[in-house]
Amino acid sequence: MIKQEAPLSAIKDIGFSQALQDYSHRLFLKEAPVLYELRQHTKKMPEGHMQITPLQGQFLGFLMQILGPKKVLEIGTYTGYSSLVMALSLPKDGTVLTCDRNPEWTKIAKKYWALAGVETKIKLILGQALETQASLIKQGQTFDFILIDADKKNYRAYYENSLQLLKKGGVIAIDNVLWGGNIVQQPLQDLTAQLIDTFNQNVYCDERVEICLIPLGDGLSLIRKKD
Ligand SMILES: C[S@@+](CC[C@H](N)C(=O)[O-])C[C@H]1O[C@@H](n2cnc3c(N)ncnc32)[C@H](O)[C@@H]1O
């Protein structure tokens, strides 16, 4: 495990002061070396802020350990940190199916999955995520856990498709639900914040699910499909 001496990236967990962030990394973060390497690689990229934070990643890995899902679906691979952190904590026969439309970023993901020795546990589908979900629904596939972390304008559609793909009692995790804190701006001018706010309100009123909020990273909601 890597001991963090300095902040890993400019991306912070929302609401954490720098001192609290440093403390949390020092005493709560245990990041496998391969994840640390991938984070260092991604940090240099212009879109590096898109990666989940290390504490969010560790939380997802912890969830995999306690829930023990066999089939995980991810919408939004980027350079593969979240798929890798989940794959590393899955049961032996667990798999991650991850979708993205960007071949360049996912090439980096594949490199690090192989370095970690979990390349057989992760399958990438390149293309528009809505089309991938539609095809999975058509095939009658089901999943135990789904992470949604792609284009925000499609969150509602990803969520509805995910409810179809999810087994009863399964969990959906959704990133960026607090949108850098802009979600409480008055008036709400940021268009993406408006979209996410409407999405959050719809999920809040949805009787098919139970919800909770993990205020790490940019805000991660956990949504359980009722039995
Ligand atoms: C926020 S990043 C995902 C970060 C990733 N979970 C991680 O921890 O590194 C969002 C990703 O969604 C992908 N994406 C955005 N819109 C998409 C779409 N319509 N279909 C497929 N992938 C999409 C982008 O290419 C990008 O890689």
The ligand as an SDF file (V2000), in Angstrom:
LIG
                    3D

 27 29  0  0  0  0  0  0  0  0999 V2000
  -16.2170   10.9920  -15.4380 C   0  0  0  0  0  0  0  0  0  0  0  0
  -15.4900    9.9620  -16.6280 S   0  0  0  0  0  0  0  0  0  0  0  0
  -15.4790    8.3860  -15.8270 C   0  0  0  0  0  0  0  0  0  0  0  0
  -14.4450    8.3000  -14.7580 C   0  0  0  0  0  0  0  0  0  0  0  0
  -14.1650    6.9040  -14.2710 C   0  0  0  0  0  0  0  0  0  0  0  0
  -15.2990    6.3490  -13.5940 N   0  0  0  0  0  0  0  0  0  0  0  0
  -12.9460    6.8810  -13.3700 C   0  0  0  0  0  0  0  0  0  0  0  0
  -13.0620    6.7120  -12.1590 O   0  0  0  0  0  0  0  0  0  0  0  0
  -11.8320    7.0760  -13.8750 O   0  0  0  0  0  0  0  0  0  0  0  0
  -16.7550    9.8290  -17.8160 C   0  0  0  0  0  0  0  0  0  0  0  0
  -16.4960    8.9300  -18.9850 C   0  0  0  0  0  0  0  0  0  0  0  0
  -17.7360    8.7420  -19.6530 O   0  0  0  0  0  0  0  0  0  0  0  0
  -17.4990    8.6380  -21.0400 C   0  0  0  0  0  0  0  0  0  0  0  0
  -18.7370    9.0050  -21.7380 N   0  0  0  0  0  0  0  0  0  0  0  0
  -19.3430   10.2210  -21.7310 C   0  0  0  0  0  0  0  0  0  0  0  0
  -20.4600   10.1780  -22.4610 N   0  0  0  0  0  0  0  0  0  0  0  0
  -20.5760    8.9140  -22.9510 C   0  0  0  0  0  0  0  0  0  0  0  0
  -21.4950    8.2500  -23.7890 C   0  0  0  0  0  0  0  0  0  0  0  0
  -22.5780    8.8850  -24.2670 N   0  0  0  0  0  0  0  0  0  0  0  0
  -21.3110    6.9380  -24.0660 N   0  0  0  0  0  0  0  0  0  0  0  0
  -20.2210    6.2920  -23.5820 C   0  0  0  0  0  0  0  0  0  0  0  0
  -19.2990    6.8660  -22.7960 N   0  0  0  0  0  0  0  0  0  0  0  0
  -19.4610    8.1640  -22.4770 C   0  0  0  0  0  0  0  0  0  0  0  0
  -16.3380    9.5770  -21.3080 C   0  0  0  0  0  0  0  0  0  0  0  0
  -15.6620    9.1760  -22.4950 O   0  0  0  0  0  0  0  0  0  0  0  0
  -15.5130    9.4470  -20.0240 C   0  0  0  0  0  0  0  0  0  0  0  0
  -14.4720    8.5500  -20.1920 O   0  0  0  0  0  0  0  0  0  0  0  0
  1  2  1  0
  2  3  1  0
  2 10  1  0
  3  4  1  0
  4  5  1  0
  5  6  1  0
  5  7  1  0
  7  8  2  0
  7  9  1  0
 10 11  1  0
 11 12  1  0
 11 26  1  0
 12 13  1  0
 13 14  1  0
 13 24  1  0
 14 15  1  0
 14 23  1  0
 15 16  2  0
 16 17  1  0
 17 18  1  0
 17 23  2  0
 18 19  1  0
 18 20  2  0
 20 21  1  0
 21 22  2  0
 22 23  1  0
 24 25  1  0
 24 26  1  0
 26 27  1  0
M  CHG  2   2   1   9  -1
M  END
$$$$
